[in-house]
Amino acid sequence: GRDPGSPRYEESLRLLREKNHNEDLNSPAGLKEPQFVAFNGGFGQAQLDWFDEVLKFSDENQEKVIVMGHLPIHPDASDRVCLAWNYEAALSVIHSHRCVVCVLAGHLHDGGYCLDSHGVHHLTLEGVIETPPESNAFGTIYVYEDKLILKGRGRIADRVMHF
């Protein structure tokens, strides 16, 4: 998502090539950490610091937070190839706060779900790109004091997530 030649682009490319020695950087073949492919990405330290500050504010104000992003950050809610490069760093920030109740993601077209060891729901929604023309892949989330209810349509299943 950065201009080629920009410092952030160069830094990302350096990290990707350090972790992925394949000629095709979109290939996870033989990788110890298969998330290091070009069609993924990661979080910069400035983003993680900002995220941590926002969650501190939410903790202090006793808010409940739903985090939304494109890349999944929990290996039990995704194929490992589709995880954010440094998903552990994002999970570490989330787990250092009590306010996060759910992480919504996309990217993995087959979808996934887990309730992690800290009680955070990780829901990776199925992609519309894999949905037959005569079907759907969307839903509505209803937010309550103690739960989220997903009313799915087509490929998206109904789900109740208590917290």
Number of C-alpha atoms within 10 A of each C-alpha: 6 10 9 10 10 10 11 14 14 14 12 17 17 12 13 19 16 10 18 25 15 14 8 11 17 16 18 19 13 10 15 10 14 19 26 29 25 17 13 18 20 18 14 13 10 9 12 16 13 12 15 18 13 12 22 17 12 17 16 10 10 11 14 17 16 16 14 14 12 16 21 30 27 26 19 15 25 26 17 19 20 23 27 25 26 15 18 14 17 19 12 12 16 22 16 13 14 19 21 22 23 24 21 19 24 20 20 21 17 17 19 20 18 16 16 15 8 13 15 21 23 26 25 27 26 22 18 17 10 12 15 11 8 6 11 17 18 17 17 12 13 11 12 10 8 10 14 19 16 18 15 16 14 16 20 20 14 14 13 12 17 15 15
